[in-house]
């Protein structure tokens, strides 16, 4: 029973560490998603603006 108690105590400590790592990984994914989303929006916006300018110049 003593061995089982020690293993459970260590498992609890490791679970707290895994929770911290999960939060860190989640934060990294959210940051990457925001950066990639901003690049997509700014990239799409600039090409659309360029097309609008070209259409006005054709008139």
PDB file of N, H, CA, C and O in Angstrom:
ATOM      1  N   UNK A   1       0.821  -1.199   0.000  1.00  0.00           N
ATOM      2  CA  UNK A   1       0.000   0.000   0.000  1.00  0.00           C
ATOM      3  C   UNK A   1       0.866   1.265   0.000  1.00  0.00           C
ATOM      4  O   UNK A   1       0.493   2.285  -0.580  1.00  0.00           O
ATOM      5  N   UNK A   2       1.999   1.183   0.644  1.00  0.00           N
ATOM      6  H   UNK A   2       2.302   0.354   1.115  1.00  0.00           H
ATOM      7  CA  UNK A   2       2.899   2.334   0.688  1.00  0.00           C
ATOM      8  C   UNK A   2       3.417   2.681  -0.712  1.00  0.00           C
ATOM      9  O   UNK A   2       3.496   3.852  -1.083  1.00  0.00           O
ATOM     10  N   UNK A   3       3.768   1.647  -1.479  1.00  0.00           N
ATOM     11  H   UNK A   3       3.704   0.695  -1.177  1.00  0.00           H
ATOM     12  CA  UNK A   3       4.236   1.872  -2.858  1.00  0.00           C
ATOM     13  C   UNK A   3       3.143   2.517  -3.694  1.00  0.00           C
ATOM     14  O   UNK A   3       3.413   3.441  -4.462  1.00  0.00           O
ATOM     15  N   UNK A   4       1.914   2.043  -3.554  1.00  0.00           N
ATOM     16  H   UNK A   4       1.695   1.292  -2.930  1.00  0.00           H
ATOM     17  CA  UNK A   4       0.792   2.607  -4.309  1.00  0.00           C
ATOM     18  C   UNK A   4       0.581   4.076  -3.941  1.00  0.00           C
ATOM     19  O   UNK A   4       0.319   4.903  -4.814  1.00  0.00           O
ATOM     20  N   UNK A   5       0.692   4.398  -2.669  1.00  0.00           N
ATOM     21  H   UNK A   5       0.905   3.726  -1.959  1.00  0.00           H
ATOM     22  CA  UNK A   5       0.535   5.783  -2.225  1.00  0.00           C
ATOM     23  C   UNK A   5       1.610   6.676  -2.825  1.00  0.00           C
ATOM     24  O   UNK A   5       1.324   7.787  -3.273  1.00  0.00           O
ATOM     25  N   UNK A   6       2.843   6.191  -2.835  1.00  0.00           N
ATOM     26  H   UNK A   6       3.075   5.289  -2.472  1.00  0.00           H
ATOM     27  CA  UNK A   6       3.939   6.967  -3.431  1.00  0.00           C
ATOM     28  C   UNK A   6       3.728   7.167  -4.930  1.00  0.00           C
ATOM     29  O   UNK A   6       3.978   8.251  -5.456  1.00  0.00           O
ATOM     30  N   UNK A   7       3.274   6.135  -5.606  1.00  0.00           N
ATOM     31  H   UNK A   7       3.071   5.254  -5.179  1.00  0.00           H
ATOM     32  CA  UNK A   7       3.016   6.253  -7.040  1.00  0.00           C
ATOM     33  C   UNK A   7       1.888   7.245  -7.326  1.00  0.00           C
ATOM     34  O   UNK A   7       1.973   8.027  -8.272  1.00  0.00           O
ATOM     35  N   UNK A   8       0.848   7.213  -6.521  1.00  0.00           N
ATOM     36  H   UNK A   8       0.779   6.578  -5.752  1.00  0.00           H
ATOM     37  CA  UNK A   8      -0.252   8.154  -6.706  1.00  0.00           C
ATOM     38  C   UNK A   8       0.192   9.584  -6.438  1.00  0.00           C
ATOM     39  O   UNK A   8      -0.235  10.504  -7.135  1.00  0.00           O
ATOM     40  N   UNK A   9       1.040   9.781  -5.444  1.00  0.00           N
ATOM     41  H   UNK A   9       1.387   9.033  -4.877  1.00  0.00           H
ATOM     42  CA  UNK A   9       1.549  11.116  -5.142  1.00  0.00           C
ATOM     43  C   UNK A   9       2.379  11.642  -6.314  1.00  0.00           C
ATOM     44  O   UNK A   9       2.237  12.797  -6.717  1.00  0.00           O
ATOM     45  N   UNK A  10       3.240  10.791  -6.850  1.00  0.00           N
ATOM     46  H   UNK A  10       3.355   9.853  -6.522  1.00  0.00           H
ATOM     47  CA  UNK A  10       4.050  11.202  -8.000  1.00  0.00           C
ATOM     48  C   UNK A  10       3.185  11.460  -9.230  1.00  0.00           C
ATOM     49  O   UNK A  10       3.461  12.377 -10.004  1.00  0.00           O
ATOM     50  N   UNK A  11       2.153  10.665  -9.410  1.00  0.00           N
ATOM     51  H   UNK A  11       1.929   9.920  -8.781  1.00  0.00           H
ATOM     52  CA  UNK A  11       1.234  10.860 -10.537  1.00  0.00           C
ATOM     53  C   UNK A  11       0.527  12.209 -10.422  1.00  0.00           C
ATOM     54  O   UNK A  11       0.334  12.896 -11.426  1.00  0.00           O
ATOM     55  N   UNK A  12       0.144  12.588  -9.216  1.00  0.00           N
ATOM     56  H   UNK A  12       0.301  12.030  -8.401  1.00  0.00           H
ATOM     57  CA  UNK A  12      -0.501  13.882  -9.008  1.00  0.00           C
ATOM     58  C   UNK A  12       0.450  15.031  -9.344  1.00  0.00           C
ATOM     59  O   UNK A  12       0.041  16.019  -9.954  1.00  0.00           O
ATOM     60  N   UNK A  13       1.712  14.903  -8.949  1.00  0.00           N
ATOM     61  H   UNK A  13       2.044  14.100  -8.454  1.00  0.00           H
ATOM     62  CA  UNK A  13       2.705  15.937  -9.261  1.00  0.00           C
ATOM     63  C   UNK A  13       2.911  16.028 -10.762  1.00  0.00           C
ATOM     64  O   UNK A  13       2.976  17.123 -11.322  1.00  0.00           O
ATOM     65  N   UNK A  14       3.015  14.874 -11.413  1.00  0.00           N
ATOM     66  H   UNK A  14       2.962  13.985 -10.958  1.00  0.00           H
ATOM     67  CA  UNK A  14       3.221  14.865 -12.860  1.00  0.00           C
ATOM     68  C   UNK A  14       1.993  15.405 -13.597  1.00  0.00           C
ATOM     69  O   UNK A  14       2.134  16.054 -14.634  1.00  0.00           O
ATOM     70  N   UNK A  15       0.799  15.143 -13.077  1.00  0.00           N
ATOM     71  H   UNK A  15       0.685  14.616 -12.235  1.00  0.00           H
ATOM     72  CA  UNK A  15      -0.422  15.648 -13.703  1.00  0.00           C
ATOM     73  C   UNK A  15      -0.446  17.174 -13.669  1.00  0.00           C
ATOM     74  O   UNK A  15      -0.886  17.799 -14.634  1.00  0.00           O
ATOM     75  N   UNK A  16       0.019  17.787 -12.575  1.00  0.00           N
ATOM     76  H   UNK A  16       0.376  17.278 -11.792  1.00  0.00           H
ATOM     77  CA  UNK A  16       0.098  19.247 -12.505  1.00  0.00           C
ATOM     78  C   UNK A  16       1.072  19.787 -13.550  1.00  0.00           C
ATOM     79  O   UNK A  16       0.813  20.809 -14.185  1.00  0.00           O
ATOM     80  N   UNK A  17       2.192  19.089 -13.719  1.00  0.00           N
ATOM     81  H   UNK A  17       2.402  18.259 -13.202  1.00  0.00           H
ATOM     82  CA  UNK A  17       3.155  19.499 -14.742  1.00  0.00           C
ATOM     83  C   UNK A  17       2.588  19.385 -16.145  1.00  0.00           C
ATOM     84  O   UNK A  17       2.807  20.258 -16.985  1.00  0.00           O
ATOM     85  N   UNK A  18       1.857  18.306 -16.399  1.00  0.00           N
ATOM     86  H   UNK A  18       1.679  17.596 -15.718  1.00  0.00           H
ATOM     87  CA  UNK A  18       1.241  18.121 -17.714  1.00  0.00           C
ATOM     88  C   UNK A  18       0.181  19.189 -17.969  1.00  0.00           C
ATOM     89  O   UNK A  18       0.004  19.635 -19.103  1.00  0.00           O
ATOM     90  N   UNK A  19      -0.521  19.596 -16.915  1.00  0.00           N
ATOM     91  H   UNK A  19      -0.377  19.234 -15.994  1.00  0.00           H
ATOM     92  CA  UNK A  19      -1.518  20.658 -17.067  1.00  0.00           C
ATOM     93  C   UNK A  19      -0.837  21.960 -17.491  1.00  0.00           C
ATOM     94  O   UNK A  19      -1.332  22.674 -18.362  1.00  0.00           O
ATOM     95  N   UNK A  20       0.290  22.254 -16.872  1.00  0.00           N
ATOM     96  H   UNK A  20       0.692  21.674 -16.164  1.00  0.00           H
ATOM     97  CA  UNK A  20       1.042  23.456 -17.241  1.00  0.00           C
ATOM     98  C   UNK A  20       1.534  23.402 -18.673  1.00  0.00           C
ATOM     99  O   UNK A  20       1.459  24.391 -19.401  1.00  0.00           O
ATOM    100  N   UNK A  21       2.041  22.239 -19.080  1.00  0.00           N
ATOM    101  H   UNK A  21       2.103  21.435 -18.488  1.00  0.00           H
ATOM    102  CA  UNK A  21       2.499  22.089 -20.456  1.00  0.00           C
ATOM    103  C   UNK A  21       1.348  22.225 -21.445  1.00  0.00           C
ATOM    104  O   UNK A  21       1.516  22.793 -22.523  1.00  0.00           O
ATOM    105  N   UNK A  22       0.184  21.705 -21.078  1.00  0.00           N
ATOM    106  H   UNK A  22       0.048  21.243 -20.202  1.00  0.00           H
ATOM    107  CA  UNK A  22      -0.996  21.825 -21.946  1.00  0.00           C
ATOM    108  C   UNK A  22      -1.407  23.271 -22.127  1.00  0.00           C
ATOM    109  O   UNK A  22      -1.771  23.683 -23.228  1.00  0.00           O
ATOM    110  N   UNK A  23      -1.352  24.047 -21.052  1.00  0.00           N
ATOM    111  H   UNK A  23      -1.056  23.712 -20.158  1.00  0.00           H
ATOM    112  CA  UNK A  23      -1.670  25.468 -21.148  1.00  0.00           C
ATOM    113  C   UNK A  23      -0.678  26.210 -22.023  1.00  0.00           C
ATOM    114  O   UNK A  23      -1.057  27.074 -22.813  1.00  0.00           O
ATOM    115  N   UNK A  24       0.593  25.867 -21.877  1.00  0.00           N
ATOM    116  H   UNK A  24       0.901  25.165 -21.235  1.00  0.00           H
ATOM    117  CA  UNK A  24       1.635  26.502 -22.693  1.00  0.00           C
ATOM    118  C   UNK A  24       1.444  26.163 -24.168  1.00  0.00           C
ATOM    119  O   UNK A  24       1.526  27.043 -25.025  1.00  0.00           O
ATOM    120  N   UNK A  25       1.189  24.887 -24.465  1.00  0.00           N
ATOM    121  H   UNK A  25       1.122  24.172 -23.769  1.00  0.00           H
ATOM    122  CA  UNK A  25       0.982  24.470 -25.858  1.00  0.00           C
ATOM    123  C   UNK A  25      -0.275  25.121 -26.429  1.00  0.00           C
ATOM    124  O   UNK A  25      -0.278  25.540 -27.586  1.00  0.00           O
ATOM    125  N   UNK A  26      -1.331  25.211 -25.643  1.00  0.00           N
ATOM    126  H   UNK A  26      -1.328  24.871 -24.703  1.00  0.00           H
ATOM    127  CA  UNK A  26      -2.549  25.867 -26.103  1.00  0.00           C
ATOM    128  C   UNK A  26      -2.317  27.331 -26.417  1.00  0.00           C
ATOM    129  O   UNK A  26      -2.831  27.848 -27.409  1.00  0.00           O
ATOM    130  N   UNK A  27      -1.547  27.999 -25.576  1.00  0.00           N
ATOM    131  H   UNK A  27      -1.130  27.580 -24.770  1.00  0.00           H
ATOM    132  CA  UNK A  27      -1.210  29.402 -25.827  1.00  0.00           C
ATOM    133  C   UNK A  27      -0.416  29.574 -27.108  1.00  0.00           C
ATOM    134  O   UNK A  27      -0.639  30.523 -27.859  1.00  0.00           O
ATOM    135  N   UNK A  28       0.504  28.666 -27.357  1.00  0.00           N
ATOM    136  H   UNK A  28       0.685  27.895 -26.747  1.00  0.00           H
ATOM    137  CA  UNK A  28       1.293  28.734 -28.588  1.00  0.00           C
ATOM    138  C   UNK A  28       0.407  28.528 -29.815  1.00  0.00           C
ATOM    139  O   UNK A  28       0.573  29.216 -30.822  1.00  0.00           O
ATOM    140  N   UNK A  29      -0.533  27.585 -29.735  1.00  0.00           N
ATOM    141  H   UNK A  29      -0.668  27.026 -28.917  1.00  0.00           H
ATOM    142  CA  UNK A  29      -1.445  27.356 -30.860  1.00  0.00           C
ATOM    143  C   UNK A  29      -2.326  28.575 -31.110  1.00  0.00           C
ATOM    144  O   UNK A  29      -2.561  28.943 -32.260  1.00  0.00           O
ATOM    145  N   UNK A  30      -2.816  29.206 -30.039  1.00  0.00           N
ATOM    146  H   UNK A  30      -2.625  28.907 -29.104  1.00  0.00           H
ATOM    147  CA  UNK A  30      -3.667  30.382 -30.212  1.00  0.00           C
ATOM    148  C   UNK A  30      -2.874  31.543 -30.806  1.00  0.00           C
ATOM    149  O   UNK A  30      -3.385  32.276 -31.653  1.00  0.00           O
ATOM    150  N   UNK A  31      -1.627  31.712 -30.365  1.00  0.00           N
ATOM    151  H   UNK A  31      -1.212  31.117 -29.678  1.00  0.00           H
ATOM    152  CA  UNK A  31      -0.802  32.783 -30.908  1.00  0.00           C
ATOM    153  C   UNK A  31      -0.498  32.540 -32.388  1.00  0.00           C
ATOM    154  O   UNK A  31      -0.553  33.464 -33.200  1.00  0.00           O
ATOM    155  N   UNK A  32      -0.179  31.294 -32.729  1.00  0.00           N
ATOM    156  H   UNK A  32      -0.134  30.544 -32.070  1.00  0.00           H
ATOM    157  CA  UNK A  32       0.101  30.973 -34.130  1.00  0.00           C
ATOM    158  C   UNK A  32      -1.144  31.173 -34.981  1.00  0.00           C
ATOM    159  O   UNK A  32      -1.053  31.657 -36.110  1.00  0.00           O
ATOM    160  N   UNK A  33      -2.294  30.807 -34.456  1.00  0.00           N
ATOM    161  H   UNK A  33      -2.368  30.414 -33.540  1.00  0.00           H
ATOM    162  CA  UNK A  33      -3.542  30.981 -35.195  1.00  0.00           C
ATOM    163  C   UNK A  33      -3.816  32.456 -35.436  1.00  0.00           C
ATOM    164  O   UNK A  33      -4.255  32.835 -36.521  1.00  0.00           O
ATOM    165  N   UNK A  34      -3.562  33.290 -34.439  1.00  0.00           N
ATOM    166  H   UNK A  34      -3.205  32.982 -33.557  1.00  0.00           H
ATOM    167  CA  UNK A  34      -3.794  34.726 -34.597  1.00  0.00           C
ATOM    168  C   UNK A  34      -2.847  35.310 -35.635  1.00  0.00           C
ATOM    169  O   UNK A  34      -3.268  36.100 -36.481  1.00  0.00           O
ATOM    170  N   UNK A  35      -1.583  34.933 -35.581  1.00  0.00           N
ATOM    171  H   UNK A  35      -1.241  34.292 -34.894  1.00  0.00           H
ATOM    172  CA  UNK A  35      -0.601  35.456 -36.533  1.00  0.00           C
ATOM    173  C   UNK A  35      -0.957  35.007 -37.947  1.00  0.00           C
ATOM    174  O   UNK A  35      -0.945  35.816 -38.875  1.00  0.00           O
ATOM    175  N   UNK A  36      -1.270  33.735 -38.115  1.00  0.00           N
ATOM    176  H   UNK A  36      -1.279  33.078 -37.361  1.00  0.00           H
ATOM    177  CA  UNK A  36      -1.609  33.242 -39.452  1.00  0.00           C
ATOM    178  C   UNK A  36      -2.905  33.859 -39.948  1.00  0.00           C
ATOM    179  O   UNK A  36      -3.040  34.128 -41.141  1.00  0.00           O
ATOM    180  N   UNK A  37      -3.861  34.090 -39.053  1.00  0.00           N
ATOM    181  H   UNK A  37      -3.751  33.871 -38.083  1.00  0.00           H
ATOM    182  CA  UNK A  37      -5.116  34.725 -39.444  1.00  0.00           C
ATOM    183  C   UNK A  37      -4.894  36.155 -39.893  1.00  0.00           C
ATOM    184  O   UNK A  37      -5.511  36.593 -40.864  1.00  0.00           O
ATOM    185  N   UNK A  38      -4.025  36.899 -39.210  1.00  0.00           N
ATOM    186  H   UNK A  38      -3.524  36.543 -38.421  1.00  0.00           H
ATOM    187  CA  UNK A  38      -3.738  38.277 -39.594  1.00  0.00           C
ATOM    188  C   UNK A  38      -3.025  38.326 -40.935  1.00  0.00           C
ATOM    189  O   UNK A  38      -3.298  39.220 -41.736  1.00  0.00           O
ATOM    190  N   UNK A  39      -2.125  37.397 -41.204  1.00  0.00           N
ATOM    191  H   UNK A  39      -1.904  36.670 -40.553  1.00  0.00           H
ATOM    192  CA  UNK A  39      -1.435  37.376 -42.491  1.00  0.00           C
ATOM    193  C   UNK A  39      -2.411  37.094 -43.620  1.00  0.00           C
ATOM    194  O   UNK A  39      -2.309  37.681 -44.697  1.00  0.00           O
ATOM    195  N   UNK A  40      -3.359  36.197 -43.375  1.00  0.00           N
ATOM    196  H   UNK A  40      -3.442  35.720 -42.500  1.00  0.00           H
ATOM    197  CA  UNK A  40      -4.337  35.856 -44.400  1.00  0.00           C
ATOM    198  C   UNK A  40      -5.230  37.055 -44.688  1.00  0.00           C
ATOM    199  O   UNK A  40      -5.505  37.358 -45.849  1.00  0.00           O
ATOM    200  N   UNK A  41      -5.686  37.738 -43.642  1.00  0.00           N
ATOM    201  H   UNK A  41      -5.463  37.492 -42.699  1.00  0.00           H
ATOM    202  CA  UNK A  41      -6.565  38.892 -43.831  1.00  0.00           C
ATOM    203  C   UNK A  41      -5.817  40.009 -44.531  1.00  0.00           C
ATOM    204  O   UNK A  41      -6.339  40.591 -45.482  1.00  0.00           O
ATOM    205  N   UNK A  42      -4.610  40.325 -44.087  1.00  0.00           N
ATOM    206  H   UNK A  42      -4.186  39.852 -43.314  1.00  0.00           H
ATOM    207  CA  UNK A  42      -3.867  41.419 -44.710  1.00  0.00           C
ATOM    208  C   UNK A  42      -3.444  41.052 -46.131  1.00  0.00           C
ATOM    209  O   UNK A  42      -3.417  41.912 -47.012  1.00  0.00           O
ATOM    210  N   UNK A  43      -3.119  39.795 -46.352  1.00  0.00           N
ATOM    211  H   UNK A  43      -3.142  39.097 -45.637  1.00  0.00           H
ATOM    212  CA  UNK A  43      -2.753  39.358 -47.700  1.00  0.00           C
ATOM    213  C   UNK A  43      -3.942  39.421 -48.633  1.00  0.00           C
ATOM    214  O   UNK A  43      -3.808  39.864 -49.774  1.00  0.00           O
ATOM    215  N   UNK A  44      -5.103  38.986 -48.171  1.00  0.00           N
ATOM    216  H   UNK A  44      -5.212  38.627 -47.244  1.00  0.00           H
ATOM    217  CA  UNK A  44      -6.310  39.024 -48.991  1.00  0.00           C
ATOM    218  C   UNK A  44      -6.774  40.444 -49.216  1.00  0.00           C
ATOM    219  O   UNK A  44      -7.259  40.770 -50.300  1.00  0.00           O
ATOM    220  N   UNK A  45      -6.636  41.299 -48.209  1.00  0.00           N
ATOM    221  H   UNK A  45      -6.243  41.034 -47.329  1.00  0.00           H
ATOM    222  CA  UNK A  45      -7.067  42.684 -48.326  1.00  0.00           C
ATOM    223  C   UNK A  45      -6.221  43.461 -49.315  1.00  0.00           C
ATOM    224  O   UNK A  45      -6.748  44.282 -50.066  1.00  0.00           O
ATOM    225  N   UNK A  46      -4.916  43.218 -49.329  1.00  0.00           N
ATOM    226  H   UNK A  46      -4.488  42.551 -48.719  1.00  0.00           H
ATOM    227  CA  UNK A  46      -4.051  43.978 -50.220  1.00  0.00           C
ATOM    228  C   UNK A  46      -4.261  43.559 -51.667  1.00  0.00           C
ATOM    229  O   UNK A  46      -4.200  44.402 -52.562  1.00  0.00           O
ATOM    230  N   UNK A  47      -4.504  42.287 -51.915  1.00  0.00           N
ATOM    231  H   UNK A  47      -4.553  41.602 -51.187  1.00  0.00           H
ATOM    232  CA  UNK A  47      -4.724  41.858 -53.294  1.00  0.00           C
ATOM    233  C   UNK A  47      -6.076  42.337 -53.795  1.00  0.00           C
ATOM    234  O   UNK A  47      -6.216  42.673 -54.971  1.00  0.00           O
ATOM    235  N   UNK A  48      -7.079  42.373 -52.913  1.00  0.00           N
ATOM    236  H   UNK A  48      -6.965  42.100 -51.958  1.00  0.00           H
ATOM    237  CA  UNK A  48      -8.390  42.873 -53.310  1.00  0.00           C
ATOM    238  C   UNK A  48      -8.308  44.362 -53.604  1.00  0.00           C
ATOM    239  O   UNK A  48      -8.936  44.842 -54.547  1.00  0.00           O
ATOM    240  N   UNK A  49      -7.548  45.094 -52.816  1.00  0.00           N
ATOM    241  H   UNK A  49      -7.038  44.705 -52.049  1.00  0.00           H
ATOM    242  CA  UNK A  49      -7.396  46.526 -53.046  1.00  0.00           C
ATOM    243  C   UNK A  49      -6.662  46.774 -54.353  1.00  0.00           C
ATOM    244  O   UNK A  49      -6.992  47.697 -55.097  1.00  0.00           O
ATOM    245  N   UNK A  50      -5.669  45.949 -54.624  1.00  0.00           N
ATOM    246  H   UNK A  50      -5.401  45.199 -54.019  1.00  0.00           H
ATOM    247  CA  UNK A  50      -4.937  46.078 -55.883  1.00  0.00           C
ATOM    248  C   UNK A  50      -5.826  45.802 -57.087  1.00  0.00           C
ATOM    249  O   UNK A  50      -5.701  46.462 -58.118  1.00  0.00           O
ATOM    250  N   UNK A  51      -6.713  44.841 -56.963  1.00  0.00           N
ATOM    251  H   UNK A  51      -6.815  44.305 -56.126  1.00  0.00           H
ATOM    252  CA  UNK A  51      -7.631  44.537 -58.061  1.00  0.00           C
ATOM    253  C   UNK A  51      -8.614  45.675 -58.265  1.00  0.00           C
ATOM    254  O   UNK A  51      -8.945  46.008 -59.403  1.00  0.00           O
ATOM    255  N   UNK A  52      -9.089  46.280 -57.174  1.00  0.00           N
ATOM    256  H   UNK A  52      -8.820  46.009 -56.250  1.00  0.00           H
ATOM    257  CA  UNK A  52     -10.024  47.399 -57.291  1.00  0.00           C
ATOM    258  C   UNK A  52      -9.347  48.581 -57.970  1.00  0.00           C
ATOM    259  O   UNK A  52      -9.964  49.264 -58.788  1.00  0.00           O
ATOM    260  N   UNK A  53      -8.093  48.826 -57.641  1.00  0.00           N
ATOM    261  H   UNK A  53      -7.591  48.271 -56.977  1.00  0.00           H
ATOM    262  CA  UNK A  53      -7.355  49.931 -58.258  1.00  0.00           C
ATOM    263  C   UNK A  53      -7.174  49.677 -59.746  1.00  0.00           C
ATOM    264  O   UNK A  53      -7.309  50.594 -60.557  1.00  0.00           O
ATOM    265  N   UNK A  54      -6.870  48.438 -60.106  1.00  0.00           N
ATOM    266  H   UNK A  54      -6.761  47.694 -59.448  1.00  0.00           H
ATOM    267  CA  UNK A  54      -6.705  48.094 -61.511  1.00  0.00           C
ATOM    268  C   UNK A  54      -8.001  48.275 -62.287  1.00  0.00           C
ATOM    269  O   UNK A  54      -7.978  48.736 -63.428  1.00  0.00           O
ATOM    270  N   UNK A  55      -9.128  47.920 -61.683  1.00  0.00           N
ATOM    271  H   UNK A  55      -9.147  47.546 -60.756  1.00  0.00           H
ATOM    272  CA  UNK A  55     -10.417  48.064 -62.366  1.00  0.00           C
ATOM    273  C   UNK A  55     -10.742  49.535 -62.572  1.00  0.00           C
ATOM    274  O   UNK A  55     -11.283  49.898 -63.617  1.00  0.00           O
ATOM    275  N   UNK A  56     -10.425  50.396 -61.601  1.00  0.00           N
ATOM    276  H   UNK A  56      -9.985  50.101 -60.753  1.00  0.00           H
ATOM    277  CA  UNK A  56     -10.689  51.822 -61.744  1.00  0.00           C
ATOM    278  C   UNK A  56      -9.786  52.433 -62.819  1.00  0.00           C
ATOM    279  O   UNK A  56     -10.202  53.333 -63.549  1.00  0.00           O
ATOM    280  N   UNK A  57      -8.561  51.944 -62.908  1.00  0.00           N
ATOM    281  H   UNK A  57      -8.223  51.213 -62.315  1.00  0.00           H
ATOM    282  CA  UNK A  57      -7.622  52.456 -63.904  1.00  0.00           C
ATOM    283  C   UNK A  57      -8.028  52.060 -65.317  1.00  0.00           C
ATOM    284  O   UNK A  57      -7.687  52.756 -66.273  1.00  0.00           O
ATOM    285  N   UNK A  58      -8.754  50.951 -65.463  1.00  0.00           N
ATOM    286  H   UNK A  58      -9.032  50.386 -64.686  1.00  0.00           H
ATOM    287  CA  UNK A  58      -9.192  50.472 -66.777  1.00  0.00           C
ATOM    288  C   UNK A  58     -10.319  51.316 -67.351  1.00  0.00           C
ATOM    289  O   UNK A  58     -10.524  51.332 -68.564  1.00  0.00           O
ATOM    290  N   UNK A  59     -11.047  52.013 -66.497  1.00  0.00           N
ATOM    291  H   UNK A  59     -10.880  52.000 -65.511  1.00  0.00           H
ATOM    292  CA  UNK A  59     -12.233  52.766 -66.952  1.00  0.00           C
ATOM    293  C   UNK A  59     -11.868  53.920 -67.786  1.00  0.00           C
ATOM    294  O   UNK A  59     -12.745  54.652 -68.246  1.00  0.00           O
TER     295      UNK A  59
END
